[in-house]
Amino acid sequence: MSITINILLVDDVEYSRELLRAALLVCIREYKVEINANFFHSSTGKSIPEQIELNGINLVYLDIELPHTSGLDVLQQIREANPDMMVVMVSGESSAENVTTAIKTGANGFIVKPFNSGRILDSLQSYLNKAHQL
């Protein structure tokens, strides 16, 4: 069985997006099911719901700190357009307030920078369990 996942990485720092992509690829390679991952990138929160629709996105990793907007505002837009979309918030600021607000706004998880491969694997497994009943 093979699964295709379209993943959107939203972070204003290209290096952070690439690190997250690399960590996800390591987790995907080690997974028990063949997974084909297509990655899409955005450096801003602009038009994210439209990008999700246009690219058939299944899973979003969303930074809280974005230029001209907050990732929490983008999360709210995603929830309005795609209530069942899996969105994992990513931030270097892991204050209790950030985590609580993200979860209350509808985030499915929270990963703190620098990335921990265990948390990334957990988020991937959570998506796969929810979407594919593995």
Number of C-alpha atoms within 10 A of each C-alpha: 5 8 11 11 17 16 21 25 23 27 26 19 13 14 10 18 22 14 13 22 20 12 17 19 15 14 17 18 12 12 13 8 13 13 17 14 15 12 15 17 18 18 15 21 25 15 12 19 18 12 15 21 12 9 14 13 19 18 21 25 25 30 30 24 19 19 13 9 13 15 23 23 14 21 26 16 16 22 18 11 14 14 11 13 19 23 23 24 24 27 20 13 14 14 11 9 10 16 20 13 13 24 16 10 14 20 23 18 19 23 24 17 14 12 16 12 15 12 14 22 18 14 22 19 16 17 21 17 11 11 13 9 8 11
